[in-house]
Amino acid sequence: MKYSQLIEKYEEIEATTKRLEMTDLLVELFERTPKKLIDQIIYLTQGKLYPDFLGIEIGIAEKIGVRAISRTSGYSIKEINRRNIETGDLGDTTKILLKGKTQSFLFKKALTVEKVYETFEKIAKTIGQGSTEQKLSLLAGLIANAEPREAKYLIRFVTKKLRLGIGDMTVLDALAIAYTGDKSNRKDLERAYNLSSDLGLVAKTIVTEGIEGIREISINVGKPIRPMLAERLSSAKEALEKLGGIGAAEYKLDGERLQIHKKNKEIRIFSRRLENITSHYPDIVAQSITQIDSEKVIVEGECVAIDHNTGAFRPFQELMHRRRKHGIKEAIEAYPVSVFFFDLLFVDEEDYTTKTYRERREKLEQIIIQNNHMKLVQRLVTDDLDKLELFFDQAIQVGCEGLVLKDLESGYRAGNREFSWIKWKREYKTDLTDTIDLVVVGGLHGKGRRVGKYGAFLLATFENQHAKFRTVCKCGTGFTDDDLDKLQELLEPIRIPVKANNVDSKMDVDVWFSPKLVIEVIASEITLSPIHTCGMDTIRKGSGFALRFPKYTGRLREDKGPENATTENEIIRMYKNQLKQIRPISQDHKHE
């Protein structure tokens, strides 16, 4: 398949912001894709070479990309950097520089998808001494044989700035239409994806084995399952009513969610973002071998940093010190952890996601051999509001964020957020001081003491139906100088010249970012706003929702992907709950 055919569709997709049009364009692309290449096309369109859990990335810094462009175009690095400042996009810069330039390569060959993918694989797997020069040569070789518009996307891919704005659900819609003729079959593809976390596998299966093959995709120990997520409500009464009058309440710990896979003595640990983080937790690996009484199992738990002396929980940010490549032994000593298990997904060749919460918990209690390092999360099964309130207070006293209430009869809905799990956090009991996880989509240059740094950020919620990020506030308070330096470092690689296709914003900013980084903020209340797009027209025509007095908490949510940020629907519910708490001004005080 010619690489130019893929790029033609990329250009059309980039030119639209409408999900239905993107879906139609993807259907056209998939229908013309040879069956043997469909997984490669899927991965390339996702901006990757393999599923995330394999942890293999192409590893090309922008400066290497500039050197490759210089080597093939004849322009100096200085000139390329100057042009790049003008365009703000190295891909566009590459296209401009190569367009119309006479290239004298005697054996220039048209690029194919196979050749591009094969070369990207070589680049990703090149390591060790001299690897930088080898990566540079391989990339330069591709660019040398590329047309200008092809080179644009080659550079964007290797620098992780593809900017197509295509969500996973859009890809699944297109696969269902292209290969079954019925969009309603997406539910089967979605379940297969949720169990496998591999969109390329789903595509390859639907192409070669049809919908029956998709329905045969099952849990595989060693490959992560996309985690089930909780909705949120503001009170115990609302939560119990939603659960039918009775539920299981579990402590909501302030740690890192882990999915632990055990196959004999082989242990793999995945984050909620499906990253393989086994190397960060060798102590958990050792404990899992002895304390999980099953040869083949997948369990979920919350990993929490523990105080050496008191056994009390330590803040989430201290736990993040365990996320390091070096000095792991020292980190284990400085930041000991415990894992509190709350769910069971697979055991003894049996899929437990289809079983009820009652059944999963009962089996979990049987296979976890508890000690100081591995425990079951504390829980209460009740239909009594007073007991639930007391349990909530106990959770807060020991340092938890609140409770998660669960439907006793519900299955485990991998990859879904629904009301069979309900978050009830401490801040919901009073005015809006709840922490909210938002995605950074834009930045504004700082002034005064912040000159040379970003002074504020445009933040967005996630809207699942259309896979859009909708703005809800501009935040410039709560940031220390160190915070701003760290954010600058993290945001620079995802800086883009224009607003991403999947960002819905009426505001303009100095700099746009790909919606990838999640940060935690607090605010005083939610108000109606004509300038933010979150919940637009929900309450009042022409108005969305905005956070009033948003403030950064100092917490980067590196454990969360952008699709796991606070949703638009959550903001809407929080606003409506806030209205219930408003009290009329009394006659005695209304003039004060």
C-alpha positions as CSV (number, residue, x, y, z in Angstrom):
1,M,0.0,0.0,0.0
2,K,1.4,3.4,-1.0
3,Y,2.2,5.6,2.0
4,S,0.7,8.5,0.0
5,Q,-2.7,6.9,0.2
6,L,-2.5,7.0,4.0
7,I,-1.3,10.6,4.0
8,E,-4.1,11.6,1.7
9,K,-6.7,10.5,4.3
10,Y,-4.7,12.1,7.1
11,E,-4.9,15.4,5.3
12,E,-8.7,15.1,4.9
13,I,-9.1,14.0,8.6
14,E,-7.0,16.9,9.8
15,A,-9.2,19.3,7.8
16,T,-12.3,18.5,9.8
17,T,-13.4,18.6,13.4
18,K,-16.6,16.6,12.9
19,R,-16.5,13.1,14.3
20,L,-19.0,11.7,11.8
21,E,-16.8,13.0,8.9
22,M,-13.7,11.6,10.6
23,T,-15.5,8.2,10.9
24,D,-16.5,8.2,7.2
25,L,-12.9,9.0,6.2
26,L,-11.6,6.2,8.3
27,V,-14.1,3.8,6.8
28,E,-12.8,4.8,3.3
29,L,-9.2,4.2,4.5
30,F,-9.9,0.9,6.1
31,E,-11.8,-0.4,3.0
32,R,-8.8,0.3,0.8
33,T,-6.3,-1.2,3.3
34,P,-4.9,-4.7,2.5
35,K,-6.0,-7.1,5.3
36,K,-2.4,-7.9,6.2
37,L,-1.7,-4.2,7.0
38,I,-4.8,-3.2,8.9
39,D,-3.1,-3.4,12.4
40,Q,-0.1,-1.3,11.1
41,I,-2.5,1.3,9.8
42,I,-4.4,1.4,13.1
43,Y,-1.2,1.8,15.1
44,L,0.2,4.5,12.8
45,T,-3.1,6.4,13.0
46,Q,-2.9,6.2,16.8
47,G,0.6,7.7,16.6
48,K,2.3,4.5,17.9
49,L,3.9,1.3,16.7
50,Y,2.5,-1.1,19.2
51,P,0.0,-1.2,22.1
52,D,1.0,1.1,25.0
53,F,1.5,-1.8,27.4
54,L,4.5,-3.0,25.4
55,G,6.3,0.2,26.3
56,I,8.1,0.5,22.9
57,E,8.4,4.0,21.7
58,I,10.2,5.4,18.7
59,G,12.5,7.7,20.8
60,I,13.2,10.6,18.4
61,A,13.7,14.0,19.9
62,E,12.8,17.0,17.8
63,K,16.4,18.1,17.5
64,I,17.2,14.7,15.8
65,G,14.3,15.4,13.5
66,V,15.8,18.7,12.6
67,R,19.2,17.1,11.9
68,A,17.5,14.6,9.6
69,I,15.7,17.3,7.7
70,S,18.9,19.2,7.3
71,R,20.7,16.2,6.0
72,T,18.2,15.5,3.3
73,S,17.1,19.1,2.4
74,G,20.4,20.9,2.4
75,Y,19.1,23.6,4.7
76,S,21.1,24.5,7.8
77,I,19.9,23.5,11.3
78,K,19.8,27.2,12.1
79,E,17.6,28.0,9.1
80,I,15.3,25.0,9.9
81,N,14.9,26.2,13.5
82,R,14.2,29.8,12.3
83,R,11.5,28.5,9.9
84,N,10.1,26.3,12.7
85,I,9.6,29.2,14.9
86,E,7.5,30.8,12.2
87,T,5.3,27.8,11.6
88,G,5.2,26.3,15.1
89,D,5.1,22.8,13.6
90,L,8.2,20.9,12.5
91,G,6.0,18.8,10.2
92,D,4.7,21.9,8.3
93,T,8.3,23.3,8.3
94,T,9.5,20.1,6.6
95,K,6.8,20.2,4.0
96,I,7.5,23.9,3.1
97,L,11.3,23.3,2.9
98,L,11.0,20.2,0.7
99,K,8.2,21.5,-1.5
100,G,9.6,22.6,-4.9
101,K,13.2,21.9,-3.9
102,T,15.1,19.9,-6.5
103,Q,16.3,16.6,-5.1
104,S,18.9,14.6,-7.0
105,F,18.4,11.1,-5.6
106,L,19.0,8.7,-8.4
107,F,17.2,5.8,-6.8
108,K,14.3,7.5,-5.1
109,K,11.5,5.1,-4.6
110,A,7.9,5.7,-3.7
111,L,7.3,5.0,0.0
112,T,5.0,2.2,1.1
113,V,3.3,1.7,4.4
114,E,5.3,-1.5,4.8
115,K,8.6,0.3,4.3
116,V,7.7,3.2,6.6
117,Y,6.5,0.9,9.4
118,E,9.5,-1.4,9.1
119,T,11.9,1.6,9.3
120,F,10.0,3.0,12.3
121,E,10.4,-0.4,14.0
122,K,14.2,-0.4,13.4
123,I,14.4,3.1,14.8
124,A,12.5,2.1,17.9
125,K,14.6,-1.0,18.5
126,T,18.0,0.7,17.9
127,I,19.7,1.2,21.3
128,G,23.1,1.4,22.8
129,Q,26.3,3.2,21.7
130,G,25.9,4.9,18.3
131,S,22.1,4.5,18.3
132,T,21.5,8.2,17.8
133,E,23.4,8.3,14.6
134,Q,21.7,5.1,13.4
135,K,18.3,6.5,14.2
136,L,19.2,9.7,12.4
137,S,20.3,7.8,9.3
138,L,17.2,5.7,9.1
139,L,14.9,8.7,9.5
140,A,16.9,10.7,6.9
141,G,16.6,7.7,4.5
142,L,12.8,7.8,4.8
143,I,12.7,11.6,4.3
144,A,15.0,11.4,1.3
145,N,12.4,9.2,-0.5
146,A,9.3,11.1,0.7
147,E,7.2,13.6,-1.1
148,P,6.9,16.9,0.9
149,R,3.5,16.1,2.4
150,E,4.7,12.6,3.3
151,A,7.7,14.0,5.1
152,K,5.4,16.3,7.1
153,Y,3.7,13.3,8.7
154,L,6.9,11.2,9.0
155,I,8.3,14.0,11.2
156,R,5.1,14.5,13.1
157,F,4.9,10.8,13.8
158,V,8.5,10.4,15.1
159,T,8.2,13.5,17.3
160,K,4.8,12.3,18.7
161,K,2.8,15.2,17.3
162,L,0.5,13.5,14.8
163,R,-2.4,15.8,15.7
164,L,-5.2,13.9,13.9
165,G,-7.6,14.2,16.9
166,I,-9.0,10.7,16.4
167,G,-10.3,8.9,19.5
168,D,-10.3,5.2,20.0
169,M,-14.1,5.0,19.9
170,T,-14.1,6.7,16.5
171,V,-11.7,4.0,15.2
172,L,-14.0,1.3,16.6
173,D,-17.1,2.9,14.9
174,A,-15.2,2.9,11.6
175,L,-14.1,-0.7,11.9
176,A,-17.6,-1.8,12.7
177,I,-19.0,0.0,9.6
178,A,-16.2,-1.0,7.3
179,Y,-16.1,-4.7,8.1
180,T,-19.6,-5.6,9.4
181,G,-21.7,-2.9,7.7
182,D,-23.4,-2.2,11.0
183,K,-22.3,0.4,13.5
184,S,-24.2,-1.3,16.3
185,N,-21.6,-4.1,16.3
186,R,-19.2,-1.6,17.9
187,K,-20.3,-2.9,21.3
188,D,-18.6,-6.2,20.5
189,L,-15.5,-4.5,19.2
190,E,-15.4,-2.2,22.2
191,R,-15.6,-5.1,24.7
192,A,-12.8,-6.9,22.8
193,Y,-10.7,-3.7,23.0
194,N,-11.5,-3.3,26.7
195,L,-10.3,-6.8,27.4
196,S,-7.2,-6.7,25.2
197,S,-6.2,-3.0,25.3
198,D,-4.9,-3.6,21.7
199,L,-6.7,-1.8,18.9
200,G,-4.5,-3.3,16.3
201,L,-5.5,-6.8,17.5
202,V,-9.2,-5.9,17.3
203,A,-8.7,-4.6,13.8
204,K,-6.8,-7.7,12.6
205,T,-9.4,-10.0,14.1
206,I,-12.4,-8.3,12.6
207,V,-10.7,-8.4,9.2
208,T,-9.6,-12.0,9.3
209,E,-12.2,-13.7,11.5
210,G,-15.2,-11.4,11.4
211,I,-17.6,-10.6,14.3
212,E,-17.5,-14.1,15.6
213,G,-13.7,-13.9,16.0
214,I,-14.1,-10.6,17.9
215,R,-16.5,-12.3,20.3
216,E,-13.9,-14.9,21.0
217,I,-11.3,-12.3,22.2
218,S,-10.8,-12.9,25.9
219,I,-8.7,-12.0,28.8
220,N,-5.0,-12.8,28.5
221,V,-2.9,-12.7,31.7
222,G,0.1,-10.4,30.9
223,K,-1.9,-8.0,28.8
224,P,-3.8,-5.2,30.8
225,I,-7.5,-4.8,30.9
226,R,-8.9,-1.3,30.5
227,P,-10.0,-0.3,34.0
228,M,-13.6,0.3,35.1
229,L,-14.3,3.9,36.2
230,A,-16.6,5.4,38.7
231,E,-19.2,8.2,38.4
232,R,-19.6,10.7,41.2
233,L,-22.4,11.9,43.4
234,S,-22.6,14.4,46.2
235,S,-24.2,12.5,49.1
236,A,-24.7,9.0,50.6
237,K,-28.4,9.3,50.1
238,E,-28.1,9.9,46.4
239,A,-25.5,7.1,46.0
240,L,-27.6,4.5,47.9
241,E,-30.7,5.4,45.9
242,K,-28.8,5.0,42.7
243,L,-27.6,1.6,43.9
244,G,-31.1,0.4,44.7
245,G,-30.9,1.0,48.5
246,I,-27.9,-1.1,49.4
247,G,-24.3,-1.1,48.4
248,A,-20.7,-1.9,49.3
249,A,-18.7,1.1,50.5
250,E,-14.9,0.9,50.1
251,Y,-12.2,3.3,51.3
252,K,-11.1,5.6,48.5
253,L,-7.3,5.7,49.0
254,D,-5.1,8.5,47.6
255,G,-2.6,6.3,45.8
256,E,-1.8,4.7,42.4
257,R,-4.2,2.2,40.9
258,L,-2.4,-1.0,40.0
259,Q,-3.5,-4.0,37.9
260,I,-1.3,-7.0,38.9
261,H,-1.0,-10.0,36.6
262,K,0.5,-13.2,38.0
263,K,1.4,-16.3,35.9
264,N,3.2,-18.7,38.1
265,K,6.1,-16.6,39.4
266,E,6.0,-14.1,36.6
267,I,4.5,-10.8,37.7
268,R,3.5,-7.8,35.6
269,I,2.2,-4.6,37.0
270,F,0.2,-2.1,34.9
271,S,-0.9,1.5,35.8
272,R,-4.4,2.8,35.1
273,R,-2.9,4.2,31.8
274,L,-1.9,0.6,30.9
275,E,1.8,1.3,31.2
276,N,4.0,-1.5,32.3
277,I,5.4,-0.2,35.6
278,T,6.7,-3.5,37.0
279,S,10.3,-2.2,37.3
280,H,9.2,0.5,39.7
281,Y,7.8,-1.9,42.3
282,P,10.1,-4.9,42.8
283,D,8.9,-5.1,46.4
284,I,5.3,-5.6,45.2
285,V,6.5,-8.2,42.7
286,A,8.1,-10.2,45.5
287,Q,5.0,-9.9,47.7
288,S,2.7,-10.9,44.8
289,I,4.5,-14.2,44.4
290,T,3.9,-15.2,48.0
291,Q,0.7,-13.4,49.0
292,I,-1.6,-14.0,46.0
293,D,-2.6,-17.6,46.3
294,S,-3.2,-18.5,42.7
295,E,-1.0,-19.5,39.8
296,K,-2.8,-17.4,37.2
297,V,-4.7,-14.3,38.2
298,I,-5.4,-10.6,37.6
299,V,-6.2,-8.4,40.6
300,E,-6.7,-4.7,41.1
301,G,-5.6,-2.7,44.0
302,E,-4.5,0.8,45.2
303,C,-0.8,1.3,46.0
304,V,-0.3,3.7,48.8
305,A,2.9,5.2,50.4
306,I,3.1,4.3,54.1
307,D,4.9,6.1,56.9
308,H,7.8,4.1,58.3
309,N,7.0,4.8,61.9
310,T,3.2,5.2,62.3
311,G,1.9,3.1,59.4
312,A,-0.2,6.1,58.3
313,F,-0.9,6.9,54.7
314,R,1.5,9.4,53.0
315,P,0.5,11.8,50.2
316,F,0.2,10.7,46.6
317,Q,3.1,12.9,45.5
318,E,5.5,11.0,47.7
319,L,4.4,7.8,46.0
320,M,5.4,9.3,42.7
321,H,9.0,9.2,43.8
322,R,8.8,5.5,43.1
323,R,8.4,6.3,39.4
324,R,12.1,6.4,38.6
325,K,14.5,4.5,36.4
326,H,17.5,4.6,38.8
327,G,17.9,4.5,42.6
328,I,14.9,2.1,42.9
329,K,16.5,0.3,45.9
330,E,16.8,3.6,47.7
331,A,13.3,4.6,46.8
332,I,11.9,1.4,48.3
333,E,13.6,2.2,51.6
334,A,12.5,5.9,51.6
335,Y,9.0,5.3,50.3
336,P,7.6,1.9,51.5
337,V,4.2,1.0,50.1
338,S,1.2,-1.2,50.8
339,V,-1.3,-2.5,48.2
340,F,-5.0,-2.6,49.1
341,F,-6.9,-4.9,46.8
342,F,-10.4,-4.1,45.7
343,D,-11.2,-6.3,42.7
344,L,-10.6,-9.6,40.9
345,L,-10.8,-9.8,37.1
346,F,-9.5,-13.3,36.3
347,V,-8.5,-16.4,38.2
348,D,-7.9,-20.1,37.5
349,E,-8.8,-19.8,33.8
350,E,-12.1,-18.1,34.6
351,D,-13.2,-14.6,33.5
352,Y,-14.5,-12.9,36.6
353,T,-15.5,-9.6,34.9
354,T,-18.8,-11.2,34.1
355,K,-19.5,-12.1,37.7
356,T,-21.2,-9.9,40.3
357,Y,-19.3,-7.7,42.8
358,R,-20.4,-10.1,45.5
359,E,-18.8,-13.1,43.8
360,R,-15.6,-11.2,42.9
361,R,-15.1,-9.9,46.4
362,E,-15.7,-13.4,48.0
363,K,-13.1,-15.0,45.7
364,L,-10.7,-12.1,46.3
365,E,-10.9,-12.7,50.0
366,Q,-9.9,-16.3,49.4
367,I,-6.8,-15.7,47.3
368,I,-5.2,-12.8,49.1
369,I,-3.0,-13.8,52.0
370,Q,-3.0,-10.5,54.0
371,N,0.0,-9.0,55.7
372,N,1.4,-5.5,56.3
373,H,2.2,-5.1,52.6
374,M,-0.9,-6.6,51.0
375,K,-4.4,-6.2,52.3
376,L,-8.0,-6.1,51.2
377,V,-9.4,-2.6,51.1
378,Q,-11.7,-1.9,54.0
379,R,-15.4,-2.0,53.2
380,L,-18.9,-1.9,54.6
381,V,-22.0,-3.5,53.1
382,T,-25.0,-1.5,54.2
383,D,-28.4,0.0,53.5
384,D,-28.2,2.3,56.6
385,L,-27.4,6.0,55.9
386,D,-26.1,6.6,59.4
387,K,-23.7,3.7,59.3
388,L,-22.5,4.9,55.9
389,E,-21.9,8.4,57.1
390,L,-19.9,7.0,60.1
391,F,-17.9,4.8,57.8
392,F,-17.2,7.9,55.6
393,D,-15.9,9.8,58.6
394,Q,-13.7,6.9,59.6
395,A,-12.2,6.9,56.1
396,I,-11.4,10.6,56.3
397,Q,-9.8,10.2,59.7
398,V,-7.3,7.7,58.5
399,G,-6.3,9.8,55.5
400,C,-8.6,8.6,52.7
401,E,-10.2,10.8,50.1
402,G,-13.7,9.4,50.8
403,L,-15.5,6.3,49.7
404,V,-16.3,4.3,46.5
405,L,-19.8,2.8,46.6
406,K,-20.5,-0.3,44.5
407,D,-23.5,-2.2,43.2
408,L,-23.4,-5.6,44.8
409,E,-24.9,-7.3,41.7
410,S,-22.9,-5.5,39.0
411,G,-20.3,-7.0,36.7
412,Y,-16.9,-5.4,36.0
413,R,-17.5,-3.1,33.0
414,A,-14.0,-2.8,31.7
415,G,-13.2,0.5,30.1
416,N,-16.6,2.0,31.1
417,R,-17.6,4.8,33.5
418,E,-21.0,4.2,35.1
419,F,-23.1,4.4,38.2
420,S,-22.5,0.8,39.4
421,W,-19.4,2.5,41.0
422,I,-19.9,5.8,42.6
423,K,-17.2,8.1,44.1
424,W,-18.1,10.1,47.2
425,K,-15.3,12.3,48.3
426,R,-14.9,14.5,51.4
427,E,-15.3,17.7,49.5
428,Y,-18.8,16.8,48.3
429,K,-20.2,17.4,51.8
430,T,-19.9,21.2,51.6
431,D,-19.5,23.9,49.0
432,L,-17.5,23.1,45.8
433,T,-14.0,22.5,47.0
434,D,-13.7,19.2,45.3
435,T,-10.5,18.4,43.4
436,I,-11.1,18.1,39.7
437,D,-8.7,16.5,37.1
438,L,-8.5,18.6,33.9
439,V,-6.5,18.4,30.7
440,V,-4.1,21.2,29.7
441,V,-5.0,22.3,26.2
442,G,-3.5,25.8,26.0
443,G,-1.0,28.2,27.6
444,L,-0.7,31.9,28.1
445,H,2.7,33.6,28.3
446,G,3.6,34.9,31.8
447,K,4.2,38.5,32.7
448,G,6.3,40.2,35.4
449,R,8.0,37.5,37.5
450,R,6.7,34.8,35.1
451,V,8.2,36.3,32.0
452,G,9.8,33.5,30.0
453,K,7.4,30.9,31.5
454,Y,3.7,30.1,31.1
455,G,1.6,32.3,33.4
456,A,-1.7,30.5,33.0
457,F,-3.2,27.5,31.3
458,L,-6.5,26.7,29.5
459,L,-8.0,23.6,31.0
460,A,-10.6,21.2,29.7
461,T,-12.9,18.4,30.6
462,F,-13.5,15.3,28.5
463,E,-16.7,14.7,26.7
464,N,-16.9,11.0,25.9
465,Q,-19.7,10.8,23.3
466,H,-17.8,12.9,20.7
467,A,-14.3,12.3,22.2
468,K,-13.9,16.1,22.7
469,F,-12.1,18.2,25.2
470,R,-14.2,21.1,26.2
471,T,-12.8,24.1,28.1
472,V,-13.9,24.9,31.6
473,C,-11.4,27.4,33.0
474,K,-8.2,29.3,32.7
475,C,-6.0,28.7,35.7
476,G,-3.0,30.8,36.8
477,T,-2.9,30.4,40.6
478,G,-1.4,27.8,42.9
479,F,1.8,27.3,40.7
480,T,5.2,27.6,42.3
481,D,8.2,28.5,40.2
482,D,9.2,24.8,40.4
483,D,5.7,23.8,39.2
484,L,6.0,26.1,36.2
485,D,9.4,24.8,35.3
486,K,8.2,21.2,35.5
487,L,5.1,22.0,33.4
488,Q,7.2,23.8,30.8
489,E,9.4,20.7,30.5
490,L,6.4,18.4,30.1
491,L,4.4,20.6,27.8
492,E,7.1,21.6,25.3
493,P,7.1,18.2,23.6
494,I,3.3,18.3,23.0
495,R,3.2,22.0,21.8
496,I,1.4,22.4,18.5
497,P,0.9,25.4,16.2
498,V,-2.9,25.4,16.1
499,K,-5.8,24.1,18.2
500,A,-6.1,20.3,18.1
501,N,-9.1,18.9,16.2
502,N,-10.6,17.3,19.3
503,V,-10.4,20.5,21.4
504,D,-13.6,22.6,21.6
505,S,-12.7,26.1,22.6
506,K,-14.0,29.6,22.0
507,M,-11.0,31.1,23.7
508,D,-7.7,31.9,22.1
509,V,-4.3,31.3,23.8
510,D,-0.7,32.0,23.1
511,V,0.2,28.4,22.7
512,W,-1.8,25.2,22.0
513,F,-1.0,21.7,23.3
514,S,-2.0,18.3,22.4
515,P,-4.5,17.2,25.0
516,K,-2.4,14.8,27.0
517,L,-1.3,16.2,30.3
518,V,-3.7,16.0,33.3
519,I,-3.4,18.3,36.4
520,E,-5.5,18.5,39.5
521,V,-7.3,21.8,40.5
522,I,-9.8,23.0,43.1
523,A,-12.3,25.8,42.7
524,S,-14.8,27.7,44.8
525,E,-17.8,27.0,42.6
526,I,-19.1,26.3,39.1
527,T,-20.8,29.1,37.2
528,L,-22.5,29.6,33.9
529,S,-20.2,31.1,31.3
530,P,-20.6,32.3,27.6
531,I,-16.8,31.7,26.9
532,H,-16.3,28.1,28.0
533,T,-17.7,25.1,26.0
534,C,-18.1,22.5,28.8
535,G,-21.8,21.8,29.0
536,M,-22.7,24.4,26.4
537,D,-26.4,25.0,26.1
538,T,-27.2,22.4,28.9
539,I,-28.7,24.9,31.3
540,R,-28.9,28.1,29.3
541,K,-28.7,28.7,25.5
542,G,-25.3,30.1,24.7
543,S,-23.7,29.3,28.1
544,G,-21.4,26.6,29.2
545,F,-19.8,26.0,32.6
546,A,-16.7,27.6,34.2
547,L,-14.8,27.0,37.4
548,R,-14.7,30.1,39.6
549,F,-11.3,30.8,41.3
550,P,-9.6,27.7,40.0
551,K,-6.3,26.9,41.8
552,Y,-3.6,24.3,41.0
553,T,-3.3,21.8,43.9
554,G,0.4,21.0,43.1
555,R,-0.6,17.5,41.8
556,L,0.2,16.3,38.4
557,R,-2.0,13.3,37.5
558,E,0.6,11.4,35.5
559,D,-1.3,8.2,36.5
560,K,-4.3,9.4,34.4
561,G,-4.7,9.6,30.7
562,P,-6.7,12.5,29.2
563,E,-9.7,10.3,28.7
564,N,-9.7,9.6,32.4
565,A,-10.0,13.3,33.3
566,T,-13.1,14.8,34.9
567,T,-15.9,14.5,32.4
568,E,-18.3,17.1,31.1
569,N,-21.2,15.1,32.7
570,E,-19.5,15.2,36.1
571,I,-19.2,18.9,35.9
572,I,-22.9,19.2,35.0
573,R,-23.9,17.0,37.9
574,M,-21.7,19.0,40.3
575,Y,-23.3,22.2,39.2
576,K,-26.8,20.9,39.7
577,N,-25.8,19.6,43.2
578,Q,-24.3,23.0,44.0
579,L,-27.7,24.6,43.2
580,K,-29.3,22.4,45.8
581,Q,-27.0,23.8,48.5
582,I,-27.8,27.5,47.8
583,R,-29.7,29.0,50.6
584,P,-31.8,32.2,50.3
585,I,-30.5,35.3,52.0
586,S,-32.5,36.0,55.1
587,Q,-34.4,39.3,55.6
588,D,-32.0,40.1,58.5
589,H,-28.9,39.9,56.4
590,K,-29.8,40.6,52.8
591,H,-28.7,44.3,53.0
592,E,-25.4,43.6,54.8
